[in-house]
Amino acid sequence: MGKRKKSSRKPAAATAARRREPLDTAFTCLFCHHDKSVTVRVDRKEGIAQLVCRVCDQRYQSKVNHLTEPVDIYSEWLDAADAAQKEDHGTRRPAASSSRPAPAPPSVGSDDD
């Protein structure tokens, strides 16, 4: 019986060197544009996550599960802000493209003669 070849074994150092870096917990605010001013606190026991901007005091709250990370809450906040902006633009009437008043439409069938 022969010995096993050493080349068939994987080196132990290769698996230890491949570490996952932790995800960010501080983000850029959508409204005041300050870097790392938005923090996310995840309370898994209560099932709620809170997002707060330290500069402009913008807040967002969402439900969480055991897989939710702070970056997920930030992404939900981005989506909710985009949806609110689209909804707001849908209810407003379009703005005029110039500052000049629009010409009055010609009246049809007027008897000015």
Summary of the structure (lengths in Angstrom):
residues: 113
radius of gyration: 29.1
end to end distance: 120.0
largest distance: 120.0
contacts: 192
relative contact order: 0.11
helix: 27%
strand: 17%
